[in-house]
């Protein structure tokens, strides 16, 4: 380029820069603002109601929570009248199986959101489905809850379910499985019933080295105290998968064990709703539940097959199983009174447990077990945030927190069943009113049959 051409180009650039300097700066686009007025906020930390609040959501965060008379809404906000309504943090289901199959994931994940479940902990599925779901939600092509996931399960050399498990027989298998989980982006490690004792302790040591928590079942070759002392963070399903966990809540040994769980900070995830199902698999109420007809064929046929095989058990099995379930209710209440931290989980995807709606069933069962409605609600909101180390952003309705919220038409502290009376959901700042929730709930739905109000086994119905 000649000297004259370079000079001309420089003059053009300087002129353009001068023009830019004279132009006023373009303000950044305003974040969308949502305002919920005159609402009663449920303080899940203290277990009390705070009436007449205005909640301002800007972008994906709660910007302000204040007295309605002192918190004027900003201009151009989307306004929601909260009069006579109650605002809770987004709910978590801390034990689900939604990622074992692509169709199940497409069906399940929107339904969690439709039921006010804005976060889930997936406890075992396909690594490929996990990757695909995360990409889809990141791209905005799938609506789903916040997701923390185990990926695949670590089980013994002959896993209970090979389709979602790594077969682990020794330390080399354990290390290889953990490497695969890390590469796949698993958030934690789930151990399962048949994992050999020596491999279990290798998993705990190697997972800790990789910065991953270990949760799940206590393998049959390991005692509960050993698991707790070794750092397993959660124990799932009470006595259904853990025979050593308090055969009776009245035993002195049970009190001692519960004290150990509390002292070690080990969390229990009772999954009472699925334990109840296992106690009444011989009852027709399960197949008359209208939710069954909305499930993918793969899921429905699998459940029905298990039920048909279970009905071959001798008649005396079922009274014993129901008595065991009532014992699980007593154990859950005893754990709560002993100060053992509890988390609400359903095992959604397993045996007549449904994405989203079964979380509300679980809250009912927790109250039946002796928890107050406030304590049950905490197990599905602030408890998960505490477990995840995320109380700075999740678990309560407060300024600075992520805007995952559920607007209810009735007081959940007066009756825990009111968590199911949902007027709207706010997911990461996005308002989903009733029509949008109905659309999400109908994902993959087909015709349904009526449900009975009570089952012949004498246990409360699931609805």
Order of alpha helices (4+ residues) and beta strands (2+ residues): alpha-beta-beta-beta-beta-beta-beta-alpha-beta-alpha-beta-beta-beta-alpha-beta-alpha-beta-alpha-beta-alpha-beta-alpha-alpha-alpha-alpha-alpha-alpha-alpha-beta-beta-beta-alpha
